[in-house]
Amino acid sequence: MTAGEQDRESLVEARIEKRRRAVPRFTDERVTMAHGAGGKASRKLVEGVFVPAFMNPALSTLGDAAVLDIGGALVAVTTDAFVVTPIRFPGGSIGELAVNGTVNDLAVSGARPLAVTASFILEEGVPADVVRAEAEAMAAAATAAGVVIVAGDTKVVERGKADQMYITTTGVGVLDERSRVSSSSVRPDDRVIVSGTIGDHGVAIMLARGGLDIEADVRSDTAPLWPAVDAVLAACGPSVRWMRDATRGGVATVLNELALAAEVSVMLDEHAVPIQPAVGAACELLGIDPLYVANEGRFVAIVAADAVEAALSAMRAVEVSAGAAVVGEVGADPPGRVLGRTAFGGHRMIDMLVGDPLPRIC
Amino acid sequence: MTAGEQDRESLVEARIEKRRRAVPRFTDERVTMAHGAGGKASRKLVEGVFVPAFMNPALSTLGDAAVLDIGGALVAVTTDAFVVTPIRFPGGSIGELAVNGTVNDLAVSGARPLAVTASFILEEGVPADVVRAEAEAMAAAATAAGVVIVAGDTKVVERGKADQMYITTTGVGVLDERSRVSSSSVRPDDRVIVSGTIGDHGVAIMLARGGLDIEADVRSDTAPLWPAVDAVLAACGPSVRWMRDATRGGVATVLNELALAAEVSVMLDEHAVPIQPAVGAACELLGIDPLYVANEGRFVAIVAADAVEAALSAMRAVEVSAGAAVVGEVGADPPGRVLGRTAFGGHRMIDMLVGDPLPRIC
């Protein structure tokens, strides 16, 4: 190692150390919509309020699912609240989302989903048929995902104290023995795969809300991801380093979370990211970057360079990830940063989502 | 068996068969507050809408927790949404309730609580200190209950679309090998124990809402029940037939659920039910029956007659159930019914809760 290399290494280490020592503080006086958007503000709320209060080894990884050793079985657990509006939209509904969102958090944690619990907060006056339709949507989604809905609860609040219904689901799964996914497994030169076109869900919701003068047939991508995860684990096992479903905050936010957690950089080939023309056009008209738009049936996988072709073939053979593409690679420097490589060879910094361009997207 | 006895037996069987065949139907057009009250209307919603949609063996027991066999480990799972108003009240707060309510559903199912997930729906504009206080209340309750909070989620909805905050918790536990609790284990001549004074939580909430001209120092009984369950299982093992925490709908509702599920009758000695004088007086002024008022740290246990003294001593030795008392016994007839024996030797029918006298109590 030359003196210059040593200097550079010390610099990088100092930077990592600083980031590690930084005590996240939550200084906002009130909760705003941005705290629910999944980006920087959400992270501050979680790291500044909930993590210090709940501190324990299982929670502190901030992964999508916690893993508990129960009598020798490695049980994965995850929870999500769903407050999407409108509750029905092209390609899905809140009930379907509530099942898929939660089983997907298990899947990308390398856990086979087994069961889901469902808790409903209903607004007084919501039509019984609306509740019935969502119960049926959840049942169908559970069947499609191969899970059972094993426990539930229902509360009712006065008219105007909710918005038709909110659903919280919790998923229980079993850690798959082929999986070694962890941000600490990620290494420079690993490749970045996205499992299909991005932004479909968020744009479908925006269009369903109406009021925009855009005519486009965009459907939510909501779908269970376990078949794709199962296929890539079967093909590549421990060469699958890390996975995350790109929900709130989109692909840009999950890559930033990875870069921070693994203390690596990520270089994204922006022109390689699959985007449906209608979604791209809608984003351009709305002035939003599709990299930050929520997906509900897409995930990002980090795979060892020598396994990337096997991973791609395995994923493309499964319907939900038929559109999988390699979109970038992991680097060493600058740690904690995501950079975009434009079609013309330039670079731009891709930061975490700030604010909330698309509230109540899931 | 005499001819008269045979006739009577056929009659009982016919009645049970009718009840069994009755397909629960949900014919209401809209959801009302009563559907969230834990009584008859809640049961109709659950049995008429959710159970038919989600039908599976784990769900169909309608117990407080589902049990999953994961790699040989018997994992108990339960979920509950909390929408109590006000969120802080004498003796507790929504955060503490959200932990205790869920670990108690595990405990009375004979499962040792291990972990809890927490999902927050926050109203835009809620002060950060209010969120912080509930995170701390949950952490303290988790420590007291011996569980870890392992996963969470936060969503934010617009001002006026929630009421400060709603919390859904899901509990994961492991079935205790000493436990054989099940409604099918309940037999005529078994005894009914309540673990302490009833109605404290519901009355504390009513008084905290103000507007009533009642001065009384009543505190919620919210507390983790596992220490009491652990003690009674250690003392009596399989002689503990069935347990249920008496939350929404109160002791009357859980006894009705038991009577229906086990196809037995329950005779309650009303004068033996422990009630704090202030709670009794408040209920009288409010015109509500304390048997229907929610508790958050009390449970009903059905115990074999020959184990009842051992059960009582074991429970009384634990702080949370120091006030345990025998309040009645199980009978054969009329199946599915709860009867109250008054101090003067009379009887009255104690039905399930109808309507919602105390909305958003938990």
Interface residues (C-beta under 8 A of the other chain):
Chain A: F26 D28 E29 R30 V31 T32 M33 A34 H35 G36 A37 S42 L45 V46 V49 F50 A53 F54 N56 A58 L59 A65 A66 L68 I70 G71 G72 A73 L74 V75 V77 T78 T79 D80 A81 F82 V83 L114 A115 T117 A118 S119 F120 I121 L122 E123 E124 G125 V126 P127 A128 V131 R132 A135 E136 M138 A139 A142 V148 I149 V150 A151 G152 D153 T154 K155 V156 V157 E158 G160 K161 A162 D163 Y166 T168 T170 V172 V174 P359 R360
Chain B: F26 D28 E29 R30 V31 T32 M33 A34 H35 G36 A37 S42 L45 V46 V49 F50 A53 F54 N56 A58 L59 A65 A66 L68 I70 G71 G72 A73 L74 V75 V77 T78 T79 D80 A81 F82 V83 L114 A115 T117 A118 S119 F120 I121 L122 E123 E124 G125 V126 P127 A128 V131 R132 A135 E136 M138 A139 A142 V148 I149 V150 A151 G152 D153 T154 K155 V156 V157 E158 G160 K161 A162 D163 Y166 T168 T170 V172 V174 P359 R360
